[in-house]
Amino acid sequence: MRRDKLVENLLKINDFELARNKNHNVYSHKNCTRKLVTSKTSSDSRSFKNVMKDIKNYFIINELGVPVL
């Protein structure tokens, strides 16, 4: 599967939807106003892992174990 489809499926699972895609793909979260930006074409072999890291950092867990959005 291509990297673009993997990223798109991963973001769809985490409630992100594509807001715009001119120079970069900009995704917005359905429940809040935060945005996540990914490149359209990547030259890095670790780009998928970097997007996964960004999603994990997006959901900061507080001391109660609840994601803070």
C-alpha positions in Angstrom: 0.0 0.0 0.0 1.3 3.5 -0.8 2.4 5.8 1.9 -0.4 8.4 1.1 -3.1 5.8 1.6 -1.6 4.5 4.8 -1.4 8.0 6.2 -5.0 8.8 5.1 -6.3 5.6 6.7 -4.4 6.3 9.9 -5.8 9.8 10.1 -9.3 8.7 9.3 -9.2 6.2 12.2 -8.1 9.0 14.5 -11.0 11.3 13.5 -9.1 13.6 11.2 -10.5 14.8 7.9 -8.7 16.5 5.0 -9.3 20.3 5.2 -7.2 21.3 2.2 -4.4 20.1 0.0 -2.6 22.7 -2.1 1.1 22.4 -1.2 0.7 20.2 1.9 -2.1 18.0 3.2 -3.8 19.8 6.1 -6.0 17.7 8.2 -8.4 19.0 10.9 -9.7 17.0 13.9 -13.5 16.5 13.9 -13.9 17.3 17.6 -11.7 20.4 18.0 -10.0 23.0 15.9 -6.4 21.6 15.9 -4.7 20.8 12.6 -2.1 18.4 11.5 0.1 19.1 8.4 1.8 16.5 6.3 3.7 16.7 3.1 2.1 15.8 -0.2 5.2 13.9 -1.4 7.9 12.8 0.9 11.5 12.2 0.2 12.1 10.6 3.7 11.7 6.9 4.2 10.6 7.5 7.8 7.7 9.9 6.9 5.0 7.4 7.9 6.6 6.9 11.3 6.9 10.7 11.7 3.2 11.1 11.1 2.4 8.4 13.6 4.7 10.3 16.1 2.9 13.5 15.4 -0.5 11.9 16.0 0.7 10.4 19.4 2.0 13.9 20.4 -1.3 15.4 19.3 -3.1 13.5 22.0 -1.4 14.6 25.2 -2.5 12.4 28.1 -3.1 14.2 31.4 -2.6 12.7 34.9 -6.2 11.2 34.8 -5.4 9.2 31.7 -7.8 11.3 29.5 -6.6 12.8 26.2 -6.4 16.6 26.4 -7.6 18.2 23.1 
